Amino acid sequence: MAGSRVWAQKTHKFTATGFLEYLNTTWAPEQTAHWTNLSNVYNRLDLHWYPVKSLEFSAGIRNNFNFGPMMAGFYPYYADELLKDYGWMDLTFSLAKDTSYLLYTNVDRLYMKWTLKKLELTVGRQRINWGINLIWNPNDIFNTYNYFDFDYVERPGSDAILLRYYTGDFSSLQVAAKLDHNHQLTAAALYKFNVKNYDLQFLGGVMAKDLVLGMGWAGQIKGVGFTGEASWFRNLNRFQDTTGQFVASVSANYTFANQLYLNGSFIFNSAGTTGPAGMGTDFFFGNMSPKTLTRSKFDMFGEVSYPVTPLIKADVSAIFNPNDLSVFTGPSLDFSLTENLELFVMGQLFFGKSQTEFGDYGQMYYLRLKWTF
């Protein structure tokens, strides 16, 4: 990574990378004509120490200073939500706060990784990547990410133990277990392998109070990337009187010779509604899970991106609920100012009637200046 610092002393090596950014958010709520504003100064540090070749200690630290009228307008709810830590360890700390500002630190990576030939053991707060698709991940049962939280590119982690054994060049067996803030257990095994240039995976285990079974694939059809994943959940306490919940997503993407990129995806949620899906807090807060990726039975996603110049990238994405006819769209422009400095502007625009999936949020506009070191 550009600008990373490395110190070597005998067999010891330490690396530190990260970034510093300013993000401005302007929100035009649907229910009122009064716009409100939030500023965020965000610093991330990723620290890695390799005392010997087969051992790694890592930490990821997020330092945030949020201030502005939006903090005061939603005091104390907004600050309380930002300080919630859903892991078994509470690693989110308030450093200073008042009605209009909050300074806090969150440790989202803190783990030890030990490698012995084909065996890899990771213990601590880590990200367990079982999802395949870019937007909706029914297989991501350990640390589901929120697509609308675009500024959290590293994505959340889990307080977990992960054992990975590489059974071949393109196959592996993974066994993982985590505890959350309620001391609920998620434990599962996943087997990945390759058949005729398709990566396949199957998983099974428990996710909190549910039995979970899942599968996924990734491959190509005549140059078009074709991926999918599905999971079935059934409540263990009501196993006899429920049919369970089935969540599946399928995605296709293609990059043309001129670097024009197209991506489309579809999600089905058997527990979703075919009527007005209603407003949910999972867009901005909450502990996401594969069961709450959408409130609707069906949603469709589309994205187009293109490098206007080598230093400017344009992107527009959209999600459409065909049942209640509500729409989300997210246009953005990404400017590479220098090797380490980036300017990013984006809108998150929600449209629809009241009580629909996207109808009550209004519009949000973002400006971000980010320096990577």
C-alpha positions as CSV (number, residue, x, y, z in Angstrom):
1,M,0.0,0.0,0.0
2,A,1.3,3.5,-0.9
3,G,3.0,5.2,2.0
4,S,3.1,2.1,4.3
5,R,5.8,2.2,6.9
6,V,7.8,-0.9,7.7
7,W,10.4,-1.3,10.5
8,A,12.5,-4.5,10.5
9,Q,14.7,-5.7,13.3
10,K,16.1,-9.2,13.1
11,T,12.9,-11.4,12.6
12,H,10.5,-8.6,13.8
13,K,8.5,-6.6,11.3
14,F,5.8,-4.0,12.0
15,T,3.6,-2.2,9.5
16,A,1.2,0.7,9.9
17,T,-1.1,2.0,7.3
18,G,-4.3,4.0,7.3
19,F,-6.1,7.1,6.2
20,L,-7.5,10.4,7.4
21,E,-10.7,11.8,5.9
22,Y,-13.3,14.5,6.3
23,L,-16.9,13.5,5.4
24,N,-19.7,16.0,5.1
25,T,-23.3,14.7,5.1
26,T,-26.2,16.9,4.2
27,W,-29.7,15.3,4.7
28,A,-32.9,16.5,3.2
29,P,-35.6,14.5,5.2
30,E,-38.7,13.5,3.5
31,Q,-41.0,14.7,6.3
32,T,-39.7,18.2,6.6
33,A,-38.3,21.0,4.4
34,H,-35.5,21.7,6.9
35,W,-32.1,20.3,5.8
36,T,-29.6,19.3,8.4
37,N,-25.8,18.7,8.3
38,L,-23.2,16.4,9.9
39,S,-19.4,16.5,9.8
40,N,-17.2,13.6,10.5
41,V,-13.4,13.6,10.8
42,Y,-12.4,9.9,10.5
43,N,-9.0,8.3,11.0
44,R,-8.2,4.6,10.5
45,L,-5.1,2.8,11.6
46,D,-4.2,-0.8,10.5
47,L,-1.4,-2.3,12.5
48,H,0.3,-5.6,11.8
49,W,3.2,-7.2,13.7
50,Y,5.0,-10.3,12.5
51,P,7.3,-11.6,15.3
52,V,8.1,-14.7,13.3
53,K,7.2,-15.9,9.8
54,S,4.2,-18.0,10.7
55,L,2.6,-15.6,13.3
56,E,0.7,-12.3,12.8
57,F,-0.9,-9.9,15.3
58,S,-3.2,-7.3,13.9
59,A,-5.3,-4.4,15.0
60,G,-7.7,-2.1,13.2
61,I,-8.6,1.2,15.0
62,R,-11.3,3.6,13.9
63,N,-11.2,7.1,15.4
64,N,-14.2,9.3,14.7
65,F,-15.2,12.9,15.6
66,N,-18.8,13.6,14.6
67,F,-20.2,17.1,15.0
68,G,-22.9,19.3,13.7
69,P,-26.7,20.0,13.8
70,M,-27.6,16.4,13.0
71,M,-26.0,15.2,16.2
72,A,-28.0,17.8,18.2
73,G,-31.2,17.1,16.4
74,F,-31.1,13.4,17.2
75,Y,-29.5,13.6,20.7
76,P,-29.0,11.3,22.4
77,Y,-30.2,8.6,20.1
78,Y,-27.7,9.1,17.3
79,A,-24.7,9.1,19.7
80,D,-26.0,6.1,21.5
81,E,-26.3,4.1,18.3
82,L,-22.8,5.0,17.2
83,L,-21.4,3.7,20.5
84,K,-23.1,0.3,20.3
85,D,-20.7,-2.6,20.0
86,Y,-22.3,-5.8,18.8
87,G,-19.3,-8.0,19.5
88,W,-18.6,-10.2,22.5
89,M,-16.0,-7.7,23.5
90,D,-17.0,-4.1,23.9
91,L,-14.3,-2.3,22.0
92,T,-16.1,1.0,21.3
93,F,-15.1,3.8,23.6
94,S,-16.5,7.3,24.1
95,L,-13.7,9.8,24.6
96,A,-15.7,13.1,24.7
97,K,-19.3,14.0,23.9
98,D,-21.9,16.7,24.2
99,T,-25.3,17.4,22.6
100,S,-23.6,18.5,19.3
101,Y,-20.5,16.3,19.1
102,L,-19.1,12.9,19.8
103,L,-15.5,11.7,19.8
104,Y,-15.1,7.9,20.0
105,T,-12.8,5.0,19.1
106,N,-13.8,1.6,17.8
107,V,-11.5,-1.4,17.4
108,D,-12.9,-3.5,14.6
109,R,-9.9,-5.8,14.2
110,L,-7.9,-7.4,17.0
111,Y,-6.6,-10.9,16.2
112,M,-3.8,-13.4,16.1
113,K,-3.2,-15.5,13.0
114,W,-1.0,-18.6,13.1
115,T,-0.1,-20.5,10.0
116,L,1.4,-24.0,9.7
117,K,1.7,-25.3,6.2
118,K,-1.9,-25.8,5.0
119,L,-3.5,-24.9,8.3
120,E,-4.4,-21.4,9.4
121,L,-5.9,-20.4,12.8
122,T,-7.2,-16.9,13.5
123,V,-8.4,-15.9,17.0
124,G,-10.0,-12.5,17.9
125,R,-12.0,-9.8,16.2
126,Q,-11.7,-10.5,12.5
127,R,-13.7,-10.3,9.3
128,I,-14.9,-13.8,8.1
129,N,-15.5,-13.5,4.3
130,W,-18.1,-16.1,3.3
131,G,-20.1,-13.8,1.1
132,I,-19.7,-13.9,-2.7
133,N,-22.0,-11.3,-4.3
134,L,-21.1,-7.6,-4.2
135,I,-24.4,-6.2,-2.8
136,W,-26.4,-8.9,-0.9
137,N,-24.7,-11.8,0.9
138,P,-27.0,-14.5,2.4
139,N,-23.9,-16.6,3.1
140,D,-22.3,-13.8,5.2
141,I,-23.7,-15.2,8.6
142,F,-20.8,-13.9,10.8
143,N,-20.4,-10.2,9.9
144,T,-23.1,-9.1,7.4
145,Y,-22.2,-5.7,5.9
146,N,-24.6,-2.8,5.1
147,Y,-24.5,-1.8,1.4
148,F,-25.7,1.7,2.4
149,D,-22.8,2.3,4.7
150,F,-20.5,3.1,1.8
151,D,-17.8,4.8,3.8
152,Y,-17.0,1.6,5.8
153,V,-15.0,-0.2,3.1
154,E,-13.2,-2.5,5.5
155,R,-16.6,-3.8,6.7
156,P,-17.4,-5.1,10.3
157,G,-15.7,-7.9,12.0
158,S,-16.6,-10.7,14.5
159,D,-15.2,-11.9,17.8
160,A,-14.5,-15.3,16.6
161,I,-12.2,-18.3,16.1
162,L,-11.6,-19.4,12.5
163,L,-9.8,-22.5,11.5
164,R,-9.0,-22.8,7.7
165,Y,-7.5,-25.9,6.1
166,Y,-6.4,-25.8,2.5
167,T,-7.3,-29.2,1.0
168,G,-6.0,-28.2,-2.4
169,D,-5.0,-25.3,-4.7
170,F,-8.6,-24.3,-5.1
171,S,-10.3,-25.9,-2.1
172,S,-10.5,-25.4,1.6
173,L,-12.5,-26.3,4.7
174,Q,-13.3,-23.6,7.2
175,V,-14.8,-23.9,10.7
176,A,-15.7,-20.8,12.6
177,A,-17.5,-19.8,15.8
178,K,-18.3,-16.4,17.3
179,L,-20.1,-14.9,20.3
180,D,-22.1,-11.6,20.0
181,H,-23.0,-9.0,22.6
182,N,-25.9,-11.1,23.8
183,H,-23.5,-14.1,24.2
184,Q,-25.4,-15.9,21.4
185,L,-23.4,-18.4,19.4
186,T,-22.9,-18.5,15.7
187,A,-20.9,-21.6,14.5
188,A,-20.6,-23.2,11.1
189,A,-18.4,-25.0,8.7
190,L,-17.9,-24.1,5.0
191,Y,-16.3,-26.2,2.2
192,K,-15.1,-24.5,-0.9
193,F,-13.9,-26.2,-4.1
194,N,-13.7,-25.8,-7.8
195,V,-15.6,-27.7,-10.5
196,K,-15.1,-26.8,-14.2
197,N,-13.9,-23.3,-13.5
198,Y,-16.7,-22.6,-11.0
199,D,-16.0,-21.9,-7.4
200,L,-18.6,-23.6,-5.2
201,Q,-19.2,-23.5,-1.5
202,F,-21.6,-25.2,1.0
203,L,-22.1,-24.2,4.6
204,G,-24.0,-25.5,7.6
205,G,-24.3,-24.6,11.2
206,V,-26.2,-22.3,13.7
207,M,-26.7,-18.6,13.6
208,A,-27.9,-17.4,17.0
209,K,-31.3,-19.1,17.4
210,D,-31.4,-20.5,13.8
211,L,-30.2,-23.6,12.0
212,V,-28.6,-22.4,8.8
213,L,-27.8,-24.2,5.6
214,G,-26.3,-22.4,2.5
215,M,-24.5,-22.6,-0.8
216,G,-22.9,-20.3,-3.3
217,W,-21.1,-20.2,-6.6
218,A,-18.9,-17.9,-8.7
219,G,-18.0,-18.4,-12.4
220,Q,-18.4,-16.9,-15.9
221,I,-20.7,-17.4,-18.8
222,K,-19.1,-16.1,-22.0
223,G,-17.1,-13.5,-20.2
224,V,-20.0,-12.4,-17.9
225,G,-19.3,-12.9,-14.2
226,F,-22.1,-15.0,-12.7
227,T,-22.4,-15.4,-9.0
228,G,-25.0,-16.4,-6.5
229,E,-25.6,-17.5,-2.9
230,A,-28.5,-18.7,-0.9
231,S,-29.2,-19.6,2.8
232,W,-32.1,-21.2,4.6
233,F,-32.8,-20.4,8.3
234,R,-35.1,-22.2,10.7
235,N,-35.7,-21.3,14.3
236,L,-34.4,-24.0,16.6
237,N,-36.9,-23.2,19.3
238,R,-39.9,-23.5,16.9
239,F,-38.5,-26.1,14.5
240,Q,-41.7,-28.1,14.3
241,D,-44.2,-25.3,13.6
242,T,-42.2,-23.1,11.1
243,T,-41.1,-23.5,7.5
244,G,-38.1,-21.3,7.9
245,Q,-36.8,-18.4,5.9
246,F,-35.1,-18.6,2.5
247,V,-32.9,-15.8,1.3
248,A,-31.1,-15.9,-2.1
249,S,-29.3,-13.5,-4.4
250,V,-28.0,-13.8,-7.9
251,S,-25.7,-11.4,-9.7
252,A,-24.1,-10.8,-13.1
253,N,-21.4,-8.3,-14.1
254,Y,-19.4,-7.5,-17.2
255,T,-16.6,-5.1,-18.0
256,F,-16.3,-3.9,-21.6
257,A,-13.0,-3.2,-23.4
258,N,-13.4,0.6,-22.7
259,Q,-13.7,-0.2,-18.9
260,L,-17.5,0.4,-18.9
261,Y,-18.7,-1.8,-16.0
262,L,-22.3,-3.2,-15.6
263,N,-23.6,-5.0,-12.6
264,G,-27.0,-6.4,-11.9
265,S,-28.4,-8.3,-9.0
266,F,-31.6,-9.8,-7.6
267,I,-32.6,-10.8,-4.1
268,F,-35.5,-13.0,-2.8
269,N,-36.5,-13.1,0.8
270,S,-39.3,-15.6,1.6
271,A,-40.1,-13.6,4.8
272,G,-40.4,-10.3,3.0
273,T,-43.6,-8.6,2.1
274,T,-45.2,-8.0,-1.3
275,G,-46.9,-4.9,0.1
276,P,-45.4,-1.6,1.3
277,A,-42.2,-2.7,3.0
278,G,-42.0,0.2,5.4
279,M,-39.1,2.1,6.8
280,G,-36.4,0.3,8.7
281,T,-33.4,1.4,10.7
282,D,-31.0,-1.1,9.2
283,F,-30.0,1.3,6.5
284,F,-28.0,3.4,8.9
285,F,-27.9,1.6,12.2
286,G,-28.4,-1.8,13.7
287,N,-26.9,-5.2,13.6
288,M,-27.4,-6.5,10.1
289,S,-27.9,-10.2,9.4
290,P,-28.6,-12.2,6.2
291,K,-32.3,-12.4,7.3
292,T,-32.7,-8.6,7.2
293,L,-30.9,-7.7,3.9
294,T,-34.3,-6.5,2.6
295,R,-37.7,-5.9,4.0
296,S,-39.3,-6.8,0.7
297,K,-39.8,-10.2,-0.9
298,F,-38.0,-9.1,-4.0
299,D,-35.5,-6.3,-4.8
300,M,-33.5,-5.6,-8.0
301,F,-30.2,-3.8,-8.2
302,G,-28.3,-2.2,-11.1
303,E,-25.0,-0.4,-11.5
304,V,-23.1,1.4,-14.2
305,S,-19.6,2.8,-13.7
306,Y,-17.1,4.3,-16.2
307,P,-13.7,6.0,-15.9
308,V,-14.4,9.3,-17.5
309,T,-10.7,10.0,-17.4
310,P,-7.8,8.0,-15.8
311,L,-8.4,10.2,-12.7
312,I,-12.2,10.5,-12.6
313,K,-14.6,7.6,-12.2
314,A,-18.4,8.0,-12.5
315,D,-20.9,5.6,-11.0
316,V,-24.6,5.3,-10.6
317,S,-26.4,2.5,-8.8
318,A,-30.1,1.8,-8.1
319,I,-32.3,-0.5,-6.1
320,F,-36.0,-1.0,-7.2
321,N,-38.7,-2.7,-5.2
322,P,-41.2,-4.0,-7.8
323,N,-43.9,-4.5,-5.2
324,D,-44.3,-1.1,-3.6
325,L,-42.5,0.8,-6.5
326,S,-40.1,2.6,-4.3
327,V,-36.5,3.3,-5.6
328,F,-33.1,4.1,-4.2
329,T,-30.4,5.6,-6.5
330,G,-26.8,6.4,-5.7
331,P,-24.9,8.6,-8.2
332,S,-21.2,9.3,-7.4
333,L,-18.0,10.8,-8.8
334,D,-14.6,9.8,-7.6
335,F,-11.6,12.2,-8.2
336,S,-8.0,11.0,-7.8
337,L,-6.3,14.3,-6.9
338,T,-2.9,12.8,-6.1
339,E,-1.5,9.4,-5.5
340,N,-2.7,9.5,-1.9
341,L,-5.5,12.1,-2.0
342,E,-9.1,11.5,-3.2
343,L,-12.2,13.6,-3.5
344,F,-15.5,11.8,-3.5
345,V,-19.0,13.2,-4.0
346,M,-22.2,11.0,-3.8
347,G,-25.9,11.2,-3.3
348,Q,-28.2,8.6,-1.7
349,L,-31.6,9.4,-3.0
350,F,-34.8,7.7,-1.9
351,F,-38.1,7.9,-3.7
352,G,-41.5,6.4,-3.1
353,K,-44.8,6.7,-1.3
354,S,-44.9,6.8,2.5
355,Q,-44.5,3.4,4.2
356,T,-42.7,2.0,1.2
357,E,-39.2,0.5,1.4
358,F,-37.4,3.6,0.2
359,G,-40.2,6.2,0.5
360,D,-39.6,7.9,3.9
361,Y,-35.8,8.7,4.0
362,G,-35.5,11.7,1.7
363,Q,-32.1,12.5,0.1
364,M,-28.6,12.5,1.5
365,Y,-25.6,14.2,-0.1
366,Y,-22.0,13.5,0.7
367,L,-18.6,15.1,0.1
368,R,-15.4,13.3,1.3
369,L,-11.8,14.3,1.2
370,K,-9.5,11.3,2.0
371,W,-5.8,11.1,2.5
372,T,-4.2,7.6,2.6
373,F,-0.8,6.9,4.2
